């Protein structure tokens, strides 16, 4: 009998929609929630296990199933659950994938099944109201300490602001939606709810690092920022579809990590720097949590005179790491060195994809205003 139930379950996995995790999209899920009727991956099953009042999970292959449980799975499935629990997901709301941090995946699962935010739009008030204020822990630019700061997000003004004192009349910073980005960086920030917010000031990238002790609150802030960006872009590009705008709301970095670099004369010693590839901007910092980059390099397309080489010029001296990269721009060459061949390969792949990609009209504008820093 047990064999028969397992055979039916494995057949159900081949039905449309069931071959990928209902929550993060990972291929070949081999767990299931037998109270919700969805097939999920091992990672998401751990999240479901933490909401036992809503979801109870079993392994498709290893656990015993009774006939009624299997029949329930057969009459539901991932597509049916999506039609119910995701029927009113706002366009701007971030749908995490298997590669996203635990916090985003956990809060997505809780929002869907525990709080049922996407069956009733009135439950989406915290991130869809167009205004949000509250206190977040913000890392100090100079001393590295996290201090509680008041933040205000207002779609009407198209800005995120923070204040150094509760009674302050003027904000310490105003971050316009036009150039704002937010990405979760728990490992870098050292907190599971850590969010990195970047914006442009005088055409230079400025970083702030924030978190909230409550993971739900932090994800609400993140999606409120995406909503504000969405409505800003709808006004800026009135003819664009939601499908065109949603990928532009926030972006994760292409790659980050340490490399060595030398200065513009290429006679200075190489120094270890933290590099962040943010679309076509390659930024470098002395420390991963610095507020400002030491410099930025724009990487355009091959047609515009950009190339990347998997080596350094033969006469190069002063680098401690052996695996070289040369970025050639119309103005100058940037010499970099990686510690391992694997790191070099990953950076080269990231750079090559940018060079191979034709530039968009707005990217030519960025290139024109770009200031290379020594």
Secondary structure as UniProt FT lines:
FT   HELIX           2..12
FT   TURN            13..14
FT   TURN            16..19
FT   TURN            22..24
FT   STRAND          31..33
FT   TURN            34..37
FT   STRAND          38..40
FT   HELIX           42..49
FT   TURN            52..54
FT   STRAND          57..59
FT   TURN            60..62
FT   HELIX           67..75
FT   HELIX           78..85
FT   TURN            86..88
FT   TURN            91..92
FT   TURN            98..99
FT   HELIX           102..109
FT   HELIX           110..114
FT   TURN            117..119
FT   HELIX           121..124
FT   HELIX           125..128
FT   STRAND          131..139
FT   TURN            141..143
FT   STRAND          146..154
FT   TURN            155..158
FT   STRAND          159..163
FT   TURN            166..167
FT   STRAND          173..176
FT   HELIX           177..179
FT   STRAND          181..184
FT   HELIX           186..189
FT   TURN            192..193
FT   STRAND          195..201
FT   TURN            202..203
FT   STRAND          204..211
FT   HELIX           215..236
FT   TURN            237..239
FT   HELIX           242..246
FT   TURN            247..248
FT   STRAND          255..261
FT   TURN            264..265
FT   STRAND          271..278
FT   TURN            279..280
FT   STRAND          281..285
FT   TURN            288..289
FT   STRAND          295..298
FT   HELIX           302..304
FT   STRAND          307..309
FT   TURN            314..315
FT   STRAND          323..328
FT   STRAND          333..338
FT   HELIX           341..356
FT   HELIX           361..369
//
